Amino acid sequence: MTEKNINLEQSLKDLESLVAELETGELPLEEAMKKFENGIKLTRACQTALKEAEQKVEILLNDSKTEVFAPLDNDSD
C-alpha cells in the first residue's frame, strides 16, 4: 500500500476479512501466502497511520500547554 493517507477503517475491515479467509484453511498455499503478505502490508500501513495520528495529538497537547491566554475584557461600558 503506497498511499500516504490510508482509510484506516477500511484497511482494518480488509485486514479482518483477510484473517477470516486465512483462518478457514481452505486456500491453496500460494494464494494464502499472497493474502498473508497483503495482510502484513495492511498492518504496517495501519500502524504507520496510527503512529502519525498519535504524534499529531501529542503535538497538539504540547502546544496547548505552552499557550498563554489573555483574560477577556468584560467591561460593558
Secondary structure, 3 states (H helix, E strand, C coil): CCCCCCCHHHHHHHHHHHHHHHHHCCCCHHHHHHHHHHHHHHHHHHHHHHHHHHHHHHHHHHHHHHCCCCCCCCCCC
